[in-house]
């Protein structure tokens, strides 16, 4: 199952790398989408940890509400 692959292969900080192979660029956009999917599939704990990592480390504190840094548009 794709969700199980994601859980086994995402980095320890729960934030995916762009293209999953490039170990230099984080992709918070894909990670946020994956977190929503994990919630829908009832992977509660992993989804919660992913969302916490996004909020604590990548949430922009600016005029744009709820925007994330390190979003990839390739």
C-alpha positions, 0 to 999 in steps of 0.5 A, a space after each residue: 500500500 502506498 501509505 505504508 511505503 510513505 511511512 517507511 520512507 519519509 525522513 525522521 522529521 516527517 517532511 518528504 524530500 522533493 522527488 523523494 530522492 533529492 536529499 536537499 530540498 524539502 517539499 512541505 506541499 506534498 507532505 501536507 497532502 500526504 498528511 491529509 491522506 494519512 488522516 483519511 486512512 486512519 494513520 492518526 499518530 503518523 499524520 499527527 506527527 507530520 502535521 506537528 512537524 509542518 506547523 512547528 518548523 515550516 509555518 510562515 508567520 506573516 500576513 499570509 495565514 497558514 502558509 508553509 515554507 519549502 513548498 515545491 512547484 517543479 
